[in-house]
Amino acid sequence: MTAAVIETLMSALQIAPSNRSLVLFHVGGGAIADVSSAATAFVHRNLQALLQIKAIWTGPEHDEVNRQWVRDTRAAVAAHLTGSYVCVYRNRRLSTR
């Protein structure tokens, strides 16, 4: 993970359409890689890091802008990724509290 990637992600968070959105890193390597990828449901054991770009919002009127934010953020760091999986969903039970 380079400083440029971190700066890009921090900038993306500053313009996220929802203040509930976030970026998560799961660090790999080390002992986690000692277990076979086929041994458990978590198959990503050989990765250095796993990046999650999460858009979290409350109403359907914000669906497209939040989905686009995820697409744009992913595109901004795509050159540094070896693969990706996109899962976009809205929790309809999430209140606006």
C-alpha positions, -999 to +999 in steps of 0.1 A: +000+000+000+016+032-011+011+067+004-005+078-029-032+051-025-039+061+011-041+097+000-065+088-028-088+068-004-087+096+022-097+121-005-125+098-016-139+096+019-139+134+021-163+136-008-184+105+001-221+113-003-229+096+030-210+102+063-216+065+071-194+053+043-159+039+051-128+022+038-115-009+056-082-027+053-077-063+064-040-071+066-029-105+053+003-124+054+019-139+084+001-167+103-031-163+084-013-176+053-003-208+072-038-222+068-048-235+034-072-214+014-094-244+010-095-251+047-120-224+057-146-201+041-120-173+040-100-181+009-080-149+007-052-161+029-023-152+005-032-115+001-010-088+015-042-067+022-079-068+014-095-035+008-132-028+014-149+003+000-182+005+018-210+029+009-236+030+036-268+050+032-304+051+043-328+059+014-334+047-021-331+083-034-294+081-026-288+047-042-272+058-075-249+085-060-235+061-034-230+033-059-212+057-082-190+068-053-179+031-048-173+027-085-153+060-087-132+052-056-124+017-069-114+031-103-091+056-086-071+028-070-076+000-096-041+001-108-029-011-074-054-040-071-049-075-083-086-083-083-119-071-070-153-082-059-182-057-058-211-061-035-235-031-032-265-033-010-287-011+011-299-022+045-336-012+043-339-015+081-312+011+087-329+041+102-319+077+096-310+082+132 
